[in-house]
């Protein structure tokens, strides 16, 4: 495709992203310095339509980009946007106030940030906890008959529960229990822990069996109940603010789509480790998502995906801005998580 057609296509996509209105030759002539006549613009637009990069909504209307046009734009024409100093400060102020060891909370906060900065819907997918191993278990004395149990997984998931005591326990015994249990549990997945061996090791401390049984149940509930990925949503109402959703049927379709959680496992499938992936319209494997684009990014530690963020919007989303913000946030998280 020659330079003139490329320039016209770029201008049409930029205009349609901003307005959502089909673009005609007169608009291009007035708003963009193309250096050619209206008749030449119309001929080039007709060629771009034949090539599959543009679509005409009505015979008398202007054109809008096709999915093929957006793909060319994203791959070849899109000019990266710099994140503003205000956006950068806003992101860092919000994330630096978080406990970066609590990965799940960090990712949820990141989801909310992206939704606010892009004005689009965002989805977070966190892999099931069953795939995690134990990083540490700690008993903390709250009062005479209650211990706080804090469990941290190797992927930064933090869970806490209360264990009830039948009789008081001194700090020295609690410290010893912590050491024995961690010696037998650190780096193990739940199904690989030899719980009878753990019990035999602490039995010499003359503890009630119910302490051990409560811990085992807490670990079981944490690891074995979360066998499916978890999904969190932000900003669905942002998408509804676009004029394309001025009919009740389109609103119903969107609500149905976001309520069907089973669809999001395929939709948020993102194998890229170090980059952002963009799925446009019919490139999405999920039928209900073929009118939308999805920008995907993974939070990664040591080559393992800890969570996937998906930004969902109309195919006329501001790709350059969204990619810039998403990449900045993901890079920030990946640099700072333990």
C-alpha positions in Angstrom: 0.0 0.0 0.0 1.4 3.4 -1.0 2.2 6.3 1.3 -0.9 8.3 0.3 -3.3 5.5 1.1 -1.5 4.8 4.3 -1.9 8.5 5.3 -5.6 8.5 4.5 -6.2 5.3 6.4 -4.3 6.6 9.4 -6.3 9.8 9.4 -9.7 8.0 9.1 -8.8 5.7 12.0 -7.7 8.6 14.2 -10.9 10.5 13.5 -13.1 7.5 14.0 -11.5 6.6 17.3 -12.2 10.2 18.5 -15.7 10.6 17.2 -17.3 7.2 16.4 -18.8 8.8 13.3 -18.1 7.5 9.7 -15.5 9.7 8.0 -16.1 11.3 4.6 -13.8 13.0 2.2 -15.0 16.5 3.2 -14.0 15.8 6.9 -10.5 14.6 5.8 -10.0 17.6 3.5 -10.9 20.1 6.3 -9.2 18.4 9.3 -6.1 16.8 7.9 -3.3 18.2 5.7 -3.4 15.5 3.0 -2.4 17.8 0.1 -4.8 16.3 -2.3 -8.3 17.1 -3.7 -11.6 15.8 -2.4 -12.1 13.7 -5.5 -8.7 12.0 -5.1 -9.5 11.3 -1.4 -12.8 9.6 -2.5 -11.0 7.4 -5.0 -8.4 6.4 -2.4 -11.1 5.6 0.1 -12.9 3.5 -2.4 -9.6 1.6 -3.1 -9.1 1.1 0.7 -12.6 -0.3 0.9 -11.9 -2.8 -1.9 -8.7 -3.8 -0.1 -10.7 -4.5 3.0 -9.3 -1.8 5.3 -12.5 0.3 5.3 -16.2 -0.3 5.5 -19.1 1.8 4.4 -22.1 1.8 6.8 -24.6 3.2 4.3 -24.3 4.1 0.7 -24.4 7.8 1.4 -22.3 7.7 4.5 -18.6 8.0 5.0 -16.3 5.0 5.9 -15.2 3.5 9.1 -12.2 1.2 9.7 -12.6 -2.6 9.4 -10.9 -5.0 11.7 -8.3 -5.5 9.0 -7.7 -1.7 9.0 -7.3 -1.6 12.8 -4.9 -4.5 12.6 -2.7 -2.7 10.1 -2.9 0.4 12.3 -1.9 -1.4 15.5 0.9 -3.3 13.8 2.4 -0.7 11.5 0.9 2.8 11.8 0.1 3.5 15.5 2.4 6.1 17.0 3.3 5.3 20.7 2.0 7.8 23.2 4.1 8.9 26.1 2.6 8.6 29.5 2.1 12.1 31.1 3.8 13.1 34.2 0.4 13.5 35.9 -0.6 9.9 34.9 2.8 8.5 36.0 2.6 10.3 39.4 -1.0 9.1 39.9 -0.1 5.5 39.2 3.0 5.5 41.4 1.2 7.3 44.3 -1.5 4.7 44.3 0.7 1.6 43.9 3.5 2.6 46.2 1.0 3.0 49.1 0.2 -0.7 48.7 1.9 -3.7 50.4 3.6 -5.1 47.3 3.9 -8.5 49.0 0.1 -8.8 48.8 0.1 -9.6 45.1 -3.7 -10.2 44.8 -4.4 -6.8 46.4 -1.8 -5.1 44.1 -3.3 -6.6 41.0 -6.9 -5.6 42.0 -5.7 -2.0 42.6 -3.9 -2.0 39.3 -7.2 -3.2 37.6 -9.0 -0.2 39.1 -6.3 2.2 38.1 -6.3 1.0 34.4 -10.1 1.3 34.3 -10.0 4.9 35.6 -7.2 5.9 33.3 -8.6 4.3 30.1 -12.3 4.8 30.8 -12.9 1.2 29.7 -13.9 -2.1 31.3 -11.1 -4.2 32.8 -10.9 -7.9 33.8 -8.3 -9.5 36.0 -7.6 -13.2 35.8 -5.6 -14.8 38.7 -4.5 -18.5 38.3 -6.0 -21.0 40.8 -4.2 -21.1 44.2 -3.9 -24.9 43.9 -1.0 -24.3 41.5 0.9 -22.3 44.3 3.2 -23.7 46.9 3.7 -22.5 50.5 6.2 -19.7 51.1 5.5 -19.3 54.8 3.1 -20.1 57.6 3.1 -18.0 60.8 1.1 -18.2 64.0 0.7 -14.9 65.8 -0.8 -14.6 69.2 -3.8 -12.3 69.4 -5.0 -13.1 72.9 -5.1 -16.0 75.3 -7.3 -18.3 73.2 -6.8 -17.1 69.6 -4.0 -17.4 67.1 -3.9 -15.5 63.8 -2.6 -17.8 61.1 -1.0 -16.0 58.1 -0.2 -18.1 55.0 1.8 -16.7 52.1 2.1 -18.6 48.9 5.1 -18.5 46.5 3.0 -16.3 44.1 2.3 -13.7 46.8 -1.2 -14.8 47.8 -1.8 -13.9 51.4 -4.5 -15.5 53.5 -5.2 -15.2 57.2 -7.5 -17.1 59.6 -8.1 -17.5 63.3 -7.3 -20.7 65.2 -9.1 -21.3 68.5 -7.1 -22.6 71.4 -8.5 -24.8 74.2 -5.8 -23.6 76.6 -3.3 -20.8 76.7 0.0 -21.1 74.7 3.2 -19.2 75.5 5.3 -17.3 72.9 8.2 -19.7 73.1 5.9 -22.6 72.1 4.4 -20.6 69.3 7.8 -19.8 67.9 8.8 -23.5 68.0 5.6 -24.5 66.2 6.2 -21.9 63.5 9.7 -23.4 62.9 8.6 -27.0 62.8 5.6 -26.4 60.5 7.6 -24.3 58.1 10.4 -26.9 58.0 7.8 -29.4 56.7 5.7 -27.1 54.5 7.8 -24.5 52.8 8.1 -25.0 49.0 5.5 -27.7 49.0 2.1 -27.8 47.3 -0.8 -28.8 49.6 -1.1 -32.3 48.1 2.6 -32.9 48.7 2.6 -32.1 52.4 3.0 -35.1 54.7 0.6 -33.9 57.4 1.0 -37.0 59.7 4.8 -36.3 59.7 4.0 -32.7 60.6 1.8 -33.8 63.5 4.3 -36.3 64.8 6.9 -33.5 64.8 4.8 -31.2 67.0 3.2 -33.9 69.1 6.1 -33.7 71.5 5.1 -30.2 72.4 2.0 -31.7 74.1 -0.4 -29.6 72.0 -4.0 -30.2 71.4 -4.7 -32.1 68.2 -7.4 -29.6 67.2 -4.7 -26.9 66.5 -3.2 -29.2 63.9 -6.6 -30.1 62.5 -7.6 -26.5 62.2 -4.4 -25.7 60.3 -4.9 -28.6 57.9 -8.5 -27.5 57.2 -7.4 -23.9 56.6 -4.8 -25.1 54.1 -7.3 -27.4 52.4 -9.8 -24.6 52.0 -7.2 -22.3 50.6 -5.7 -24.6 48.1 -8.3 -27.2 47.2 -11.4 -25.0 47.0 -9.6 -22.5 44.6 -9.2 -25.0 41.7 -10.4 -22.5 39.1 -9.0 -19.2 38.0 -10.5 -16.1 39.8 -11.9 -13.2 37.9 -12.4 -9.6 39.0 -14.1 -6.8 37.0 -13.9 -3.0 37.0 -15.5 -0.3 34.9 -18.2 -2.1 33.0 -20.3 1.0 33.2 -17.5 2.9 31.4 -18.2 1.0 28.2 -21.9 1.8 28.5 -21.2 5.5 28.4 -20.2 5.3 24.7 -23.0 6.4 22.2 -22.9 3.0 20.5 -24.8 1.7 23.5 -27.8 3.9 23.1 -30.1 0.9 22.5 -31.4 -1.4 25.2 -30.6 -4.5 23.2 -26.9 -3.6 23.0 -26.8 -2.9 26.7 -28.4 -6.3 27.4 -25.9 -8.0 25.1 -23.0 -6.4 27.0 -24.4 -7.3 30.4 -24.9 -10.9 29.3 -21.4 -11.0 28.0 -19.8 -9.9 31.3 -22.0 -12.1 33.3 -20.8 -15.2 31.5 -17.6 -15.8 33.4 -16.9 -19.1 31.6 -16.1 -17.1 28.4 -13.3 -15.2 30.0 -10.8 -18.0 30.3 -10.5 -18.1 26.5 -10.8 -14.4 26.1 -7.9 -13.7 28.5 -5.6 -16.3 27.0 -2.3 -14.4 26.6 0.9 -16.3 26.1 3.1 -13.2 25.6 5.5 -12.8 28.6 7.3 -9.5 27.8 4.8 -7.6 25.7 1.2 -6.5 25.2 -1.2 -8.6 23.1 -4.1 -7.0 21.2 -7.1 -9.0 19.9 -9.3 -7.1 17.5 -12.9 -8.0 16.8 -13.2 -11.3 15.1 -9.7 -12.3 16.3 -11.3 -13.0 19.6 -12.3 -16.7 19.9 -15.4 -15.8 22.0 -18.4 -15.1 19.9 -19.8 -12.4 22.1 -16.5 -10.5 22.0 -16.3 -10.1 18.2 -17.5 -6.5 18.4 -14.8 -5.6 20.9 -11.1 -5.3 21.1 -9.1 -6.7 24.0 -5.7 -5.5 25.2 -3.9 -8.1 27.3 -0.9 -8.0 29.5 0.6 -10.5 32.0 2.2 -9.8 35.4 5.2 -12.2 35.5 7.7 -13.4 38.0 10.5 -15.7 37.1 8.8 -16.6 33.8 5.6 -17.6 35.5 2.3 -15.7 34.9 0.9 -14.4 38.2 -2.1 -12.6 36.7 -3.5 -11.4 33.4 -5.2 -8.0 32.8 -7.6 -7.6 30.0 -8.9 -4.1 28.9 -12.1 -4.5 26.9 -13.7 -1.8 24.7 -15.1 -1.0 21.3 -12.8 -1.7 18.4 -12.4 2.1 18.1 -10.6 2.3 21.4 -7.5 4.5 21.7 -5.0 1.7 21.3 -1.9 3.9 21.6 -3.0 5.3 25.0 -4.2 2.0 26.4 -1.1 0.1 25.4 1.2 2.8 26.9 -0.7 2.9 30.2 -1.0 -0.9 30.4 2.7 -1.5 29.7 3.8 1.1 32.2 1.7 -0.4 34.9 2.7 -4.0 34.2 6.4 -3.0 34.0 6.0 -1.2 37.3 4.5 -4.2 39.0 7.0 -6.6 37.6 9.9 -4.5 38.8 8.6 -4.1 42.3 6.9 -7.4 43.3 9.0 -9.6 45.5 
